[in-house]
Amino acid sequence: MHISFALIALAAHLASVVRVLTYRKNGARHRYHVSWIAWVLVAVMGGSAIELALHAESADFFEAASAVLLALFVFGSRGNIARLLWRSES
């Protein structure tokens, strides 16, 4: 059972990393603090994915659920970390 939670969390982390790395700004302003936050987010999610790949037996339901929720938020904002941090004016 722990292996399935680990696979779910691993897939969610990898999908989030890929989505953030493939974000295209399409004319949006470049904000250095947001790019640093995005870099840290990719580093943490990538590290979590590596840790899950090496130690799959330590995964539980809450880790898988938090990874899936984070992936939903990242995909909901289409990889735009600034939209995750601040509300949209429109």
N, C-alpha and C positions, 0 to 999 in steps of 0.2 A: 504493500500500500504506500509506503514511503517513496518508492521509486516513481510511482505515478504522480505524486505531488511534486517530486523533484523535476520530472519531465515537463510538467505544466509550468512550473516556475521558470525553468530554464528556457522554454519556448517563449514565455512572456517577456523575460529579460532580453533575450536576443532580438525579438521583434521590436521592442522599444528602442534598443540601441540602433538597430538598422533604420528605424523611422526617424530618429533624431539626426542620425548621420546623413540621411538623404533629404533633409529639409531644404527647400529652395525658398529664399526670402522674397523673390519676385517684387523688388522695389521697396521692401520694408527697410527701415533704418537699421544700421548695425549698432548694437548696444554692447559694449565690452563687458559689462557686468552680467548681462544675460548670456553672452557666449561663454563666460567662465562658469556660470551655473550649469549650462548645457554640457560643458566639458566635464565638470565634476559628476553630473548625473550619468553621463556615458561611462565614466571611469568606475563609478560605484556599481552600476548595473552590470557592466562587463566583469568586474571583480566578483559580484554575486553569481554570475553565470559560471565563471571558472570554479568558484567554490562549490557550487551545486554539482558541476560535472565531476569534481574530485571526491566530494563527500555527499553523495546522494542520500545516504541513509539518515542524514540529519535533517532533512526537509520535513515539514509538517503542513497541516492544512492552512494555518495562518500565514506562513511564508508564501505558499502558492497563491492564496487569495490576495495578499498585498501586491504580489508581482502582477497578477492579472488586473487588479484595479489600477496600478500605475500604468500598465500598458493601455488600458482603456482611456485613461486621461491623456496619455501621449498621443494616441491615435485620434482622440476626440479633438485635440488641438492641432491635428495634422502635423505634429512634430515641432510646432512653434512653442518653444519654452516660454517666451514672453507672454503668450496667451494663458499659459498655466499659472503664471505669477500674478498677472494683473487682469482685471476685467476689461472687456472690450467696450469701447465707447458707442458702438452701434447697436 
